[in-house]
Amino acid sequence: MGVLNVTPDSFSDGGRWLDFEAAVAHGRDLVAEGADIVDVGGESTRPGAEPVPVEEELRRVVPVVRELAPHVRVSVDTRKPEVAAAAVEAGASILNDVSASLHRVAASTGAGWIAMHMKGEPRTMQQEAHYDDVVEEVRAFLVARAEAGRAAGVEDVWVDPGIGFGKTVEHNLELLRRLDVLLALGRPVLVGFSRKSTLGRLLGDPAATTGTAAASVGAAVAAFERGATILRVHDVRETVEALAVASAVAG
Ligand code: HH2
């Protein structure tokens, strides 16, 4: 899954694809580099981010989805039911839902649904990074959300531990180490480690807000080797090449 942030303020690529033409060109590049899904988002969810009004998010996302959807599977990265519904109308077929609350929209539109774990909300989530047992808490949350999705009638439910969403470096590493616990839910598991601050911190900068492409590829390979089904990444070409080697070794 290639990331297409149509935002002025995303933590690693804010402002680069805000313009419609630039966004569509980048979306096409992601496909040419090997992405099977392009994830279009119009609101940053980085720690401390301010919410975006619905009209503005619609304006950013819907035209880009409409343009790309005939060429590739498109997911929409949103927390708003109005944006989710409009994006499906424009051709998106997956709701990438960091709020894990859009199961009814997924059910009524027939879209797939990615339910992600987040502690709190983006504005405050890093102040809430406390767990007795992070893996068990995330597992229990995702079990409940997957059940809510099933009960609402969503056919296609994916789960995501939400790397960096109200979690410390150690929480993020523990979730990846114990990915088997989430795989045991029997749903496809998405991991989004790309460019996140944990990667920069692991390389020795305690105040890092992003990670490099090379560090992101390392995390993607680690997630792949632990059974992740979908990798949400900014650096598609590099990740595809690394995974070609990792999967050849895996046999
Ligand atoms: N991470 C981000 C955004 N959406 N969706 C899922 N399912 N999983 C993730 O880990 C995830 C996500 C944050 O990354 P990015 O889109 O690059 O930044 P921003 O939220 O600042 O736009």
Boltz pocket constraint, residues with backbone or C-beta under 6 A from the ligand:
constraints:
  - pocket:
      binder: B
      contacts: [[A, 3], [A, 5], [A, 7], [A, 9], [A, 10], [A, 11], [A, 12], [A, 41], [A, 43], [A, 44], [A, 45], [A, 46], [A, 77], [A, 96], [A, 97], [A, 98], [A, 114], [A, 116], [A, 160], [A, 162], [A, 163], [A, 190], [A, 191], [A, 192], [A, 193], [A, 194], [A, 232]]
      max_distance: 6.0
